[in-house]
């Protein structure tokens, strides 16, 4: 037995298909990076210090290995990390201020080498190994709405609370962002529609 894990993500490179990486969490926190050099028959593990304190492992993790270099690994939890030495060490290449938090999807295109990142805020891409990022989901209606409240006297006045994208309000036309973070519950005061809770 190799120990308990809560959730795992698997990464393999076309550069060396026998090398398998398992990015594992235990409970909510990073646990270990398991590495196999024989297609998963046996594993050793590493505990890179860069992931200490990273949590939400039951909600969001992923790993991607460069198809042209088995030693280049991207791993995400809340933040995004990169290794260039086969998982011996990692460095954070993007925090929640540089790209949106909560990394769910990491994919490297075998055609152009770009890393595509899916997280709670949309889709991002980097074409320079994580030195810079562009958001590519502008215009997509992909918000996860938790709650909506409609004014009882004017149905055009609404407020919504979105997962990780804050709260938005409208009075019948364009929607405006008003509060950041998790929007969750939202409400409009029954006696005064100028008072909203988000």
DALIN-V41896 format. One record per pair of residues at least 12 apart in sequence whose ideal C-beta (glycine too) atoms are under 6 Angstrom apart, sorted by sequence separation. I is the first residue (numbers start at 0). J is the second residue. D is the distance in Angstrom with one decimal. If there is no record, write none. Layout:
i/j/d
I/J/D
I/J/D
//
This chain:
i/j/d
9/21/5.9
21/33/3.9
62/74/4.8
71/83/5.6
147/159/4.7
157/169/5.4
166/178/4.3
185/197/4.7
31/44/4.3
32/45/4.8
78/91/5.3
79/92/5.5
104/117/3.2
113/126/4.8
121/134/5.9
122/135/5.0
165/178/4.8
7/21/5.0
8/22/4.6
20/34/5.8
61/75/5.2
70/84/5.9
72/86/5.7
79/93/4.1
103/117/5.2
122/136/4.2
146/160/4.7
156/170/5.1
165/179/4.4
31/46/5.6
70/85/4.2
103/118/5.9
121/136/3.2
144/159/5.0
145/160/4.8
155/170/5.7
165/180/5.9
182/197/5.8
7/23/4.7
19/35/4.3
60/76/5.4
78/94/4.8
102/118/5.0
155/171/3.2
166/182/4.2
101/118/5.1
144/161/5.6
145/162/5.9
165/182/5.0
6/24/5.0
18/36/5.7
101/119/4.1
163/181/5.8
4/23/4.0
5/24/4.7
99/118/4.8
142/161/4.7
143/162/4.1
166/185/5.5
178/197/4.6
5/25/5.1
17/37/6.0
19/39/4.8
99/119/5.7
4/25/5.6
5/26/5.6
17/38/5.0
29/50/3.7
99/120/2.5
161/182/4.4
3/25/5.8
55/77/5.6
142/164/5.5
160/182/3.0
53/76/4.3
77/100/5.1
79/102/5.6
160/183/4.8
29/53/4.8
160/184/5.7
98/123/5.0
160/185/4.0
4/30/5.5
28/54/5.2
27/54/4.5
75/102/2.6
158/185/4.4
27/55/6.0
28/56/5.9
27/56/5.1
158/187/5.9
27/57/5.5
75/105/5.7
49/80/5.6
166/197/3.1
24/56/2.7
73/105/5.2
98/132/5.1
24/60/5.9
156/192/5.2
92/129/3.8
148/185/5.1
150/187/4.9
158/195/4.9
160/197/5.9
145/183/5.0
146/184/5.0
148/186/4.7
146/185/5.1
148/187/4.7
158/197/5.9
22/62/4.1
49/89/4.0
1/42/5.9
45/86/5.5
47/88/5.9
61/102/5.9
66/107/6.0
73/114/6.0
20/62/5.9
47/89/4.6
59/101/4.5
63/105/3.8
65/107/5.8
150/192/4.4
59/102/5.8
61/104/5.8
66/109/4.7
59/103/5.0
61/105/4.5
63/107/5.1
119/163/3.9
81/129/5.3
6/56/5.7
5/56/5.7
6/57/6.0
18/69/5.1
5/57/5.7
8/60/5.1
10/62/4.0
12/64/4.1
22/74/5.3
34/86/5.8
8/61/4.9
10/63/5.9
13/66/4.3
14/67/5.7
8/62/4.5
10/64/4.2
12/66/5.7
14/68/5.7
15/69/4.2
32/86/5.0
14/69/4.4
12/69/4.2
//
